[in-house]
């Protein structure tokens, strides 16, 4: 299935919780957007998710941090990787912490860390370690 054929369903549970298909976005600790990425991330899917991230970041005073769970994430299309890079490098993004023990998670994280600028992104083995770094 190509990017164009993909059906994208957005479910807004509340201002602080939005689902895009099986991916979940939650606002936690007042300035952290917690993303649970599930399955393949196509270009169109990534665009919809980036819009959700921008919408949620508008609720945050100051800079936003991202906590990204890659345990169930699949492949990212080249367009999706470009979208994530743009989001990570956005002026309003302070830090991005990714975590996951799934082998694909490590590949995704290492790619994104190579292309992102500065020291604003790190990969962790556990959610707890990632949150601790974001809250420093």
Backbone bond lengths (Angstrom), bond angles and torsions (degrees), N, CA, C in turn:
res aa  C-N    CA-C-N  psi(-1)  N-CA   C-N-CA  omega(-1)  CA-C   N-CA-C  phi
1 X - - - 1.461 - - 1.531 108.36 -
2 X 1.312 117.80 130.92 1.457 122.40 -179.76 1.515 111.27 -86.74
3 X 1.326 115.04 171.56 1.458 120.90 -179.39 1.523 112.60 -58.22
4 X 1.323 117.19 -37.99 1.463 121.14 -174.29 1.538 111.55 -69.91
5 X 1.327 116.69 -31.97 1.463 120.86 -176.65 1.522 113.72 -79.66
6 X 1.290 116.88 -11.86 1.460 120.35 -173.15 1.527 112.01 -70.13
7 X 1.317 114.73 132.85 1.463 120.12 175.36 1.518 108.44 -91.52
8 X 1.317 115.45 125.90 1.457 120.69 -178.29 1.522 108.80 -111.79
9 X 1.323 115.25 121.89 1.461 121.03 179.68 1.519 109.33 -113.16
10 X 1.320 116.10 121.34 1.456 121.60 178.49 1.522 107.83 -106.55
11 X 1.338 116.12 125.31 1.471 121.47 177.16 1.521 108.37 -119.22
12 X 1.310 115.70 115.20 1.453 120.55 179.47 1.525 108.19 -93.24
13 X 1.320 116.19 104.20 1.460 122.43 -179.36 1.529 108.89 -75.09
14 X 1.343 115.72 -43.94 1.462 123.59 177.21 1.529 107.11 -161.01
15 X 1.337 117.15 -178.62 1.468 119.85 175.15 1.524 110.76 -60.70
16 X 1.334 115.58 -28.00 1.462 120.35 -174.08 1.526 114.00 -103.14
17 X 1.325 118.16 4.90 1.467 120.65 177.05 1.517 110.08 -149.08
18 X 1.333 114.48 119.80 1.464 121.64 179.53 1.525 108.12 -134.91
19 X 1.319 116.19 138.25 1.457 122.31 176.83 1.521 109.07 -110.79
20 X 1.326 116.30 137.59 1.462 122.23 170.68 1.522 104.51 -119.05
21 X 1.329 115.69 105.61 1.461 122.53 -169.32 1.526 108.08 52.07
22 X 1.337 119.60 -116.52 1.467 120.27 -178.33 1.526 112.85 -99.73
23 X 1.319 117.42 3.07 1.469 120.86 177.31 1.520 109.12 -88.05
24 X 1.335 115.53 136.06 1.460 120.91 -176.19 1.524 110.47 -113.79
25 X 1.327 116.05 136.85 1.461 123.79 178.32 1.519 107.49 -123.09
26 X 1.335 116.67 122.04 1.460 121.36 -179.98 1.519 109.27 -131.53
27 X 1.326 115.38 142.30 1.454 120.60 174.71 1.525 107.75 -93.18
28 X 1.343 116.58 118.54 1.469 121.17 -178.95 1.525 109.28 -126.30
29 X 1.306 117.11 156.08 1.462 123.74 178.60 1.532 112.99 50.43
30 X 1.296 118.52 29.83 1.466 125.58 176.23 1.526 115.92 66.57
31 X 1.341 119.87 -20.01 1.458 118.33 -178.96 1.532 113.64 -141.18
32 X 1.325 116.67 15.34 1.465 120.47 -179.92 1.528 109.07 -118.93
33 X 1.324 115.55 125.19 1.460 120.50 172.29 1.527 106.44 -95.69
34 X 1.327 114.95 115.58 1.460 122.57 -178.15 1.523 107.98 -94.47
35 X 1.327 116.00 119.11 1.463 122.22 -176.64 1.516 108.79 -113.89
36 X 1.334 115.93 126.36 1.458 120.68 171.67 1.521 106.04 -107.71
37 X 1.340 115.93 107.11 1.459 122.30 -177.45 1.527 109.26 -89.78
38 X 1.337 116.23 127.85 1.458 121.05 -178.03 1.533 109.35 -128.26
39 X 1.323 115.88 125.96 1.455 120.80 175.14 1.515 114.29 77.68
40 X 1.347 114.10 -170.98 1.463 120.46 -179.45 1.515 111.06 -64.69
41 X 1.320 114.94 145.16 1.457 121.59 -179.63 1.531 107.68 -114.79
42 X 1.316 116.10 98.68 1.460 120.44 179.70 1.529 109.79 -83.50
43 X 1.314 115.91 171.45 1.460 120.80 -179.00 1.530 111.25 -61.66
44 X 1.327 117.93 -49.23 1.466 121.16 -179.09 1.526 111.35 -63.80
45 X 1.310 115.61 -38.86 1.458 121.43 178.54 1.527 109.53 -64.20
46 X 1.334 117.32 -43.67 1.464 121.96 179.51 1.528 110.75 -64.20
47 X 1.333 117.44 -37.91 1.470 120.58 178.24 1.525 110.42 -61.80
48 X 1.329 116.71 -44.42 1.469 120.95 179.26 1.526 110.29 -63.08
49 X 1.324 116.35 -40.10 1.458 120.15 -179.39 1.529 111.63 -69.51
50 X 1.322 116.89 -38.30 1.471 120.42 178.51 1.526 109.99 -63.22
51 X 1.340 116.83 -38.23 1.474 120.32 176.69 1.525 110.77 -61.68
52 X 1.325 116.88 -41.58 1.465 121.58 178.28 1.529 109.42 -63.05
53 X 1.332 116.98 -44.24 1.476 120.79 179.28 1.519 110.95 -60.48
54 X 1.331 117.80 -42.09 1.464 120.97 179.54 1.533 110.17 -66.44
55 X 1.328 116.25 -39.66 1.469 120.65 178.85 1.529 110.31 -62.93
56 X 1.327 116.22 -45.28 1.463 120.15 -179.36 1.528 111.04 -69.20
57 X 1.322 117.36 -35.82 1.468 119.36 -178.56 1.523 111.41 -66.43
58 X 1.328 117.06 -23.28 1.466 120.73 176.79 1.532 111.20 -66.19
59 X 1.330 117.83 -20.35 1.465 122.41 178.94 1.527 112.14 -81.76
60 X 1.329 115.99 -9.15 1.459 121.06 -174.09 1.520 110.27 -100.10
61 X 1.336 115.11 133.42 1.463 120.08 174.21 1.519 107.02 -83.46
62 X 1.309 116.65 124.05 1.459 120.43 -178.98 1.520 111.14 87.18
63 X 1.325 114.71 -156.75 1.467 120.85 -175.46 1.529 111.68 -80.44
64 X 1.330 114.28 154.51 1.456 121.49 -177.64 1.533 110.00 -105.63
65 X 1.320 115.08 146.32 1.463 122.80 173.06 1.519 107.75 -114.34
66 X 1.320 116.03 148.85 1.457 120.72 177.51 1.516 109.80 -118.27
67 X 1.327 116.22 134.92 1.461 124.73 173.95 1.521 105.24 -116.17
68 X 1.334 117.02 113.61 1.464 120.11 -172.43 1.518 110.52 -118.68
69 X 1.335 114.87 118.16 1.460 123.20 177.77 1.525 107.91 -89.20
70 X 1.335 116.19 112.97 1.465 121.46 -178.22 1.527 112.72 -103.27
71 X 1.330 118.11 10.66 1.460 121.14 -176.79 1.521 113.94 -56.87
72 X 1.334 117.48 -33.56 1.466 120.71 -177.10 1.520 112.07 -115.30
73 X 1.327 116.00 12.17 1.457 120.41 -178.41 1.518 110.64 -76.32
74 X 1.323 114.45 148.89 1.463 120.57 176.55 1.515 109.99 -111.45
75 X 1.318 114.76 -158.83 1.454 120.92 -179.54 1.519 112.03 -59.86
76 X 1.323 115.74 149.10 1.462 122.68 173.65 1.516 107.91 -111.60
77 X 1.331 116.64 131.79 1.459 120.07 176.47 1.526 108.91 -68.83
78 X 1.341 118.85 161.02 1.466 120.31 176.34 1.537 111.83 -55.96
79 X 1.321 117.28 -38.74 1.464 121.06 177.63 1.519 112.17 -65.25
80 X 1.328 116.87 -37.62 1.469 121.05 178.08 1.523 109.76 -66.68
81 X 1.330 117.09 -42.62 1.471 120.04 178.87 1.528 110.60 -61.23
82 X 1.328 116.48 -40.06 1.469 120.50 178.47 1.533 110.21 -63.96
83 X 1.340 116.78 -40.43 1.459 121.58 179.48 1.530 110.90 -63.36
84 X 1.347 117.14 -43.89 1.469 121.02 179.49 1.526 110.21 -63.99
85 X 1.336 117.13 -41.14 1.464 121.29 179.39 1.532 109.86 -60.02
86 X 1.331 116.93 -43.71 1.466 121.50 178.96 1.524 110.62 -61.59
87 X 1.324 116.59 -43.58 1.466 121.27 -179.95 1.537 111.05 -64.94
88 X 1.323 116.80 -43.06 1.465 121.52 -179.66 1.526 110.62 -63.82
89 X 1.324 116.65 -38.98 1.461 120.43 -176.48 1.532 113.45 -86.73
90 X 1.329 117.17 0.40 1.468 121.15 179.13 1.528 109.69 -59.31
91 X 1.320 116.42 143.32 1.470 122.10 -178.84 1.526 112.96 -56.74
92 X 1.331 117.16 -29.33 1.456 121.38 -176.46 1.538 113.05 -85.61
93 X 1.337 117.90 -4.84 1.463 121.30 179.75 1.515 109.52 -91.23
94 X 1.346 115.31 122.31 1.466 119.75 178.46 1.522 111.30 -88.66
95 X 1.358 116.73 -58.66 1.465 121.26 -178.28 1.525 109.96 -140.36
96 X 1.335 114.21 154.08 1.459 121.43 175.68 1.525 107.32 -131.41
97 X 1.321 116.16 120.42 1.461 121.59 177.41 1.524 107.90 -114.17
98 X 1.325 115.84 122.56 1.459 120.28 176.52 1.514 107.70 -111.09
99 X 1.331 115.53 151.08 1.458 119.32 177.02 1.508 109.45 -149.48
100 X 1.311 114.66 158.17 1.452 120.67 177.74 1.511 110.70 155.26
101 X 1.293 116.24 144.39 1.454 120.88 179.75 1.525 111.95 -99.42
102 X 1.325 117.26 -8.65 1.453 121.93 178.77 1.532 108.62 -64.52
103 X 1.339 118.75 135.07 1.468 121.08 -178.41 1.534 113.59 -55.43
104 X 1.331 117.03 -36.99 1.466 120.27 178.63 1.526 110.03 -63.41
105 X 1.330 117.09 -35.16 1.466 121.42 179.91 1.516 110.71 -59.15
106 X 1.309 116.26 -43.05 1.467 119.86 -178.87 1.523 111.34 -66.48
107 X 1.317 117.01 -38.23 1.469 120.59 178.33 1.526 109.76 -65.12
108 X 1.338 116.97 -46.38 1.466 121.65 179.56 1.525 109.88 -60.81
109 X 1.308 116.73 -48.37 1.465 121.09 -177.97 1.524 111.29 -62.71
110 X 1.324 117.32 -42.41 1.468 118.81 -178.26 1.522 110.47 -65.85
111 X 1.332 117.63 -37.71 1.468 119.82 177.39 1.521 110.89 -63.57
112 X 1.317 116.53 -49.83 1.464 120.52 -176.93 1.527 110.39 -63.39
113 X 1.320 117.85 -38.49 1.461 120.28 179.81 1.528 111.11 -66.57
114 X 1.316 117.77 -34.48 1.463 120.92 178.53 1.523 111.68 -65.71
115 X 1.337 116.87 -37.87 1.461 119.61 -175.60 1.519 113.30 -91.50
116 X 1.325 118.44 -13.85 1.464 119.28 -178.35 1.525 109.84 -85.29
117 X 1.306 114.58 154.15 1.461 118.74 -176.52 1.523 111.21 -93.23
118 X 1.316 113.92 147.67 1.458 119.74 172.99 1.510 114.42 73.42
119 X 1.319 114.12 -161.68 1.461 123.15 -175.69 1.517 111.76 -107.17
120 X 1.322 117.35 26.44 1.455 119.39 -172.95 1.523 113.58 -87.90
121 X 1.339 118.06 0.13 1.462 119.59 -179.61 1.522 110.36 -131.89
122 X 1.360 114.98 135.81 1.460 121.23 177.15 1.524 110.27 -140.94
123 X 1.327 115.09 154.02 1.462 122.13 177.55 1.526 108.61 -107.77
124 X 1.338 116.16 136.69 1.464 122.11 179.98 1.521 109.69 -128.03
125 X 1.325 115.92 157.71 1.468 120.62 177.33 1.518 111.58 -78.76
126 X 1.349 116.72 -31.89 1.464 119.60 -175.94 1.530 111.68 -126.96
127 X 1.306 114.17 157.26 1.465 122.09 176.47 1.529 110.49 -62.06
128 X 1.318 116.90 -40.99 1.461 121.73 -177.29 1.530 111.66 -61.95
129 X 1.344 116.93 -43.30 1.469 120.87 177.82 1.532 110.47 -63.24
130 X 1.318 115.36 -40.97 1.464 120.51 -178.92 1.520 111.19 -64.59
131 X 1.329 117.40 -44.42 1.464 121.36 179.60 1.531 110.26 -63.92
132 X 1.324 116.68 -42.15 1.472 120.39 -179.80 1.534 109.99 -58.14
133 X 1.328 117.67 -43.53 1.473 120.89 179.54 1.518 111.37 -65.94
134 X 1.334 116.75 -42.01 1.472 119.96 -179.84 1.529 111.71 -64.19
135 X 1.314 117.28 -31.12 1.456 120.94 -175.37 1.527 113.49 -90.76
136 X 1.344 117.48 0.34 1.479 121.36 178.35 1.501 110.66 -61.34
